[in-house]
Amino acid sequence: MATETTNGSDDPPVPGPSGPDDPTAPTGGASGEQGSGGSGGMMRSSAIMAVGTLVSRVTGFVKAIVIAAALGTQLLGDAYQTAQTIPFIINDLLIGGLMASVVIPLLVKRRMRDDDGGVKTENRLFTGAVVLLLVVTAAAVLAAEPITALYLGDSDPRQAEVTVYLARFLLAQIFFVGLSGLISGMLNTRNRFGSPVWAPVLNNIVVIAVGGLFLWVAGAGRTVETVTQGELVLLGAGTTAGMAAQLVVLLGSLWRAGFRWRPRLDLRGSGLGEALRSAGWMFLYTLMTQLGLLITANLVNRAGAESVRQGHDVGAGLTAYNFAYTLFQLPYAIIAVSLITVLLPQMSAHATERRWDEVRAGFSRTLRISALVLVPLGLALALYAVPVATLVFARGNTSAADAANIGLVLAVMALGLVPFTVFQLMLRVFYAMGDTRTPALISIANVSVHGALALTAYAVLPPDRVVAGVAAGFMLSFLSGLVIAGTILSRRLGGLDGRHIGGTLLRLHAAAVPSVAAGFGVLWFFTTQVGPGIWTNLGAPVVGCLIGGVLFLLCAWALRVRELSAALDLVRSRLRR
């Protein structure tokens, strides 16, 4: 799930083959809900946004845990995950993928240039979005069966029936998700960033309550054969209600910001047509990303159903993949995205002035500082993936074996954390240069590699291991994309500071070797001397990371990793503010 939807929701991250979470999102100085000016107001507003983002991610993580406990990771969980993913795919194709690259720039331009401050354009866009989303939502609900069939493949008949039933409720989210994305963009153009960050928290809380209520009503052990129609209504309607609640919050914020909707269907002269034509490459990029998701969902759902038919009592479908990705994405989202958010405006300014040395230096510096944390973190996540996943997910309807399989998928993904981050950073450089064409073309190569490797995994691996094989193909596709993107960027920028970057990565991996060795020792001790259970699942990662962290810092210092002192200086400067 390489893309994070641009609607402000924490719901299903999309496992596409190449997408950055939001490649062109506004990254300028944010002001909060009141749009206060001055450095003090900006600092205060940024703090509100940072807390909101953290709370949103924490509640989104809790939501995943509750849903795992309520539905498990086998066919019932896969049915829900599949039905819940589709609305976000359709939204990305309609609005989400074009929001940052088309809608927000258009609104900003019209607010600055039009005599009415862009009011007519906003009303045209809002009216057009409402009409389009209503039509598409109604059509999707009516076509729920063939749409879900694309993502389920040759699945269990009862699973398909449950998925279609849930989809008829969950596809209604297309309207709420799409309109939430548009409203978030409209609020951003008014320098009001608070609600788009905080509104998903309410959505998460509603879905957490729905999952808890389902577990209380149905109890543990529900399957696609035993789940009742009333319980499915609770899941489908309750989940959709969470997204509706998010939309209500955003509508209230937009009203307070001064927007009054006056329906207009005269799109002529709005500038939307020209903006859409210029966004063709971004649309192709989004389309290829969603094609990657289709390949992933279809193959892992097929494998999960076949695993059940062969008598494997372990979740091996889309649910295991999604939950593993939820854990995998956290280090990137917390560490790399924050650094990239600071970097992108600087790189864009340097690229505008054709100061390629500065662009190259910014790329190199961000990559090396990110790697300082992500190299040991990725290795630790791979090493302790099974105990961490078991600690987090093994409760309710998710067995220890189900959770361990999530851990296996997570371990495979974690080994690709650094290539994943490097590739995302390279895409940011293209966007900073105003180039959306090259990422779109690279995405075609990525999807091709990902699809070929995923099909190979499906053909040669046992059904209960296909999901790990598909995850490996997903990560390896980033290596191919990295090579292509790096080659093109190196030619354009006159090099990528490869010697400096390569030396840093080599020293960081060398510094991590003693930590990995110690980690294996810690795992051996807890596994053989303490035995299975919460103390091993909790103790091994905690003790291992403490010992490994100290060893890594000492080795990095001994190997003269200069980024270590740079990172410490950055932390000290932040603490002084």
Phi, psi and omega in degrees: 000082189273351178242141175255132186297152183264023180260003180083009182260151175269002183291176204328113170298146189263120182281064177279172186275347188204003193276136167289157187297327175196083195299333185233027181294149179298133184232015179287180178301124185265141168250159186272206189295334180266356179059036183294146182263180179080160183295324179296315179295322180293318178297317180296316180293320178297322178295319178299316179295319181297316178295318179298318178297317179297313180297321179298317180291321180295313179293327175295323177292317177298321178302316179298319179296316181294316179296322177297318179294324183283319189248342183077186182243013179263215193296323180294315177298319179296322178298315180294313182299320180295311181295328182281335181283324188301316179302325181285328175295311181297320178297317180300322180290326184274308189232312189305315182292339182256355186301304185287328185270340184237300192293309183297312177301322179296315180295319179298315180299315182292325178295328182277326190260328186282148179297328182268012179071023178083012183298314181297319179297317179299317180294322177296313180297316182297315180296313179299320180294317179300312181296311181299314183293322177297315181295312182295319179298313179299316180296320181294318179298317179293328182259026184303320184295307179293329179294312181295329180299328179298325186265342181271328185067214181273074186263179176296135183302318180291323175299317179298320180296316179294319180299315180297318181297314178295321183298328181295334173273312189288332178294341175297341178294341179308315180297312184292319180294313182296315181291326176299320179296316179296315181296320177301318177297318179296321177293321179300319180292342176264012182059038176239098187255354186294307184298316177302334179277321186271333183303321179299339178298317178298317177303312180299318181297318179299314182291325174301315179297319179297315178297318177296319178295319178299315180296323179290319182285313187270332184077173178284153175100003178293141177231177178295336179280329187256346181294140183265164179298319179298321178293324177292323176298317178302313180296309185292309182292322181294317178297317178295324178298326177298317178290324177296320178297321177299318180296320180299317178299316181293322177298319178298319178294320180294322177297314180295334178281356174105002181280132175234118186284123172236104187308131177219130178250004180274090183281348181298131179087000181281341183085358183293320181300314179296319180296319180295321179297324180285346183259017182301321181292323177295323178295318177299318178301312180297318180299316180293323177300316180289331174295322175299320177296318180301316178299312181300307184298316182298312185289316182288329174293318176301313182295320179298317178293319179294324177299318178295318180298329180275000175091010177282120183267061180209140179290123184223031183242212186295327181298314179300319180295311183297316182292323176297319180293326177302316178288319182300321187285340186302310180300317179297315184294322185279319188263301188291317184297321180296320178291319180295324180299322177287324186288319191302312178299322179295314180296322179298318179295316179296320180294322178299323180271005179058037177265077189293330177298320179290322177298314180297318181294320179295318177299311182298314183297314181296318180296316183292321179291320177299317182297329179305324180265319189286331178298304179293326181293318178297317179293320178295319179296321177293319184291318184255020185300315184293310177297324179294312180296322178294318178299319186281316193252343187281083177198160179062237184273002178252115182282170177298324178293320176300314182294322178297325178291324172301318179298322178298315178296319179298319180299318178297314180296319185298328178294341178260013184298316182291311176302321177302313182292318180299317181295316179300320180294321178297320177298323179298325179295317177300315181295324177296332178274004180075021184253107174259347182291312184298313176302323179296317180291322177296324180298330177296316178296319180298314180297322179296314179295313180301314181297316180296316180291322179295317178296322177297315178300318180296326184281327190251342185264154172299151185306323183282357178246357181299320183299323176291322178294320177295321177298320177297318177297322178299314180290320180295332178297333177289330176295317178295317178296322180297316180297314181295310182297318180296321179297315181293315180297320181300320178293321183286325186261000182072036182113163180236022184059039186299323181296317180293313180297313181299319179297318179296314180298321179296314179294321180295318179292324176295319179295335182276345184301310178299325179295318179295317179299316177297323179298319176298321178296318178297316178299317179299316182298309183293323182291318185269326185263328181261320179091171182298149177142183186295327182292325176287316182296328178269315187292317183300310178296319183294307181296316181298319181289325177296310179295313182296323180296316178296315179299319181296315180297318179296316181291321178296321177293318180294327180274004176059051174283105187295333181295339178297313179291325178296319179293320178296321177297320179297317179296316180297320180294324178293320182292333180286339185287000000 
